[in-house]
Amino acid sequence: MIINSPRLRLRTWQVTDRDAFAGMQGHPEVMHDYGGILSRSESYDKLDRYIVTYEQHGYCRWAIENLDGLFLG
């Protein structure tokens, strides 16, 4: 599923998001209010759970990118 705004795209997570997601989850400032950073392995597991949740239930958290496809979060 994809939702576009004039500047952003919200979409379901994909396996190809793993490295960008791990980079975000490993950033101390980003993760400050979320209990601390996650390792690459922990990030991959978390992303896999998001993907499975969408497949099983039809909803999950969204990936956000700009309209050029740059990962934002």
C-alpha positions in Angstrom: 0.0 0.0 0.0 1.2 3.5 -0.8 0.0 6.9 0.2 1.4 10.0 -1.5 1.3 13.6 -0.2 2.7 16.6 -2.1 6.1 15.9 -0.6 6.1 12.4 1.0 5.3 8.8 0.3 4.1 6.4 3.1 4.4 2.8 2.2 4.6 -0.7 3.6 8.0 -1.9 4.7 10.1 -4.1 2.3 13.1 -6.4 2.9 15.1 -4.0 0.8 14.7 -1.4 3.6 16.8 -3.5 6.0 20.0 -1.4 5.7 18.4 2.0 5.9 16.2 0.8 8.8 19.2 -0.6 10.7 21.0 2.7 10.2 18.0 4.6 11.7 17.6 2.1 14.6 21.4 2.3 15.3 21.5 6.1 15.6 21.7 7.3 19.2 19.8 10.6 18.7 17.0 8.9 16.8 16.6 6.1 19.3 17.1 8.3 22.4 13.4 8.1 23.5 13.0 4.5 22.4 15.2 2.7 24.9 18.5 3.0 23.1 20.0 1.8 19.8 19.4 -1.6 18.2 22.1 -3.8 16.7 21.9 -4.6 13.0 20.5 -8.1 13.8 17.9 -6.7 16.2 16.9 -4.1 13.6 16.5 -6.8 10.9 14.3 -8.9 13.3 12.2 -5.8 14.1 11.7 -5.0 10.4 10.8 -8.6 9.7 8.1 -8.4 12.4 6.7 -5.3 10.7 6.5 -7.1 7.4 4.8 -10.1 8.9 2.4 -8.0 10.8 1.3 -6.3 7.6 0.9 -9.7 5.8 -1.1 -11.2 8.7 -3.2 -8.2 9.7 -3.2 -5.8 6.8 -1.7 -2.9 8.8 1.6 -2.0 10.4 3.9 1.0 10.9 4.8 2.9 7.7 8.1 3.5 5.9 8.4 7.2 4.9 10.3 8.4 1.9 10.4 11.5 -0.2 9.0 11.4 -3.7 12.4 10.6 -5.1 12.5 7.4 -3.0 15.0 8.7 -0.4 14.4 6.9 2.9 13.4 9.2 5.7 12.2 6.9 8.4 
